[in-house]
Amino acid sequence: MTEQPSPTAGSARLNTSVAHNARVWNYWIGGKDHYEVDQRVGEHVSGLFPVIRAVARADRDFLGRAVRFLAAERGLRQFLDVGTGLPTVDNTHEIAQRIAPESRIVYVDNDPIVLVHARSLLTSSPEGVTDYVDADVRDPDAIVRRAADTLDLDRPVAVMMLGILNFVLDGAEAADIVRRVMAAVPSGSHLALTHPTFDAEVGGEGNVAAMEFWNANATPPITARSRAEIAAFLDGLEPVEPGLVPCSRWRAGSDAASVPQYGVVAVKP
């Protein structure tokens, strides 16, 4: 296991005067790791885009279904979770290790508040391993290099990129990040991805004003993309059923409502 970063180092980078995505997201899903500024911004965004709390819950529920699918049905025992977010109930390692205690999980984030809480992500079954890498999604080579300290990159890996590529504003750069990470893992590896959208057919038009407000009042800046733009991130991969759909409906009940956040799991052939 790599050396765990000090929470003090993360604390030195914290800015509690500006709302931050990890803390606002935590507020939307009912967590306690946020400040007054995060609550204020979260409430204003909710007023502009009332479905945002449903989006946050749907994204978290997608994580659970995707990890269970990958561990139980696809037999994956290695997970690279890029853009971890704040620890909450049923993190990736907890779900995977309930199914397969020998699972190995590497969390990746460069958010200082996530770093502060990283130790709570490093609990593990005795048979498995969890590790945390302090790295930026925009440096996929460093992510892969440091993940290799814990994961065997000659064996299939489940790469989790939930709600992270929307912080990479340039679409070509976002696609290149996916390509480079997936190029480093072998056939049989999977990518699980979620991403917000402006698509009106799933209610995404409300994202326009909400994201404009966010980008003027919070950090980091964010963008949404169309279904076609998100599908382009899957070049060379084969989506598993039901493909790229609202994340709330991915392998969920037939009565699940759509949310303006797409989700997909795809396999590297």
Buried (B, 14 or more C-beta within 10 A) or exposed (E): EEEBBEBEEBEEEBEEEEBBBBBBBBBBBEBEBBBEBBBBBBEBBBEBBEBBBBBBBBBBBBBBBBBBBBBBEBEBBBBBBBBBBBBBEBBBBBBBBBBBEEBBBBBBBBBBBBBBBBBEBBEBBEEBBBBBBBBBBBBBEBBBBBBEEBBEBEBBBBBBBBBBBBBBEEBEEBBBBBBBBBEBBEEBBBBBBBBBBBBEEBBBBBBEEBBEBBBEBBEBEBBBBBBEBBBBBBEEBEBBEEBBBBBBBBBBEEEBEBBBBBBBBBBBE
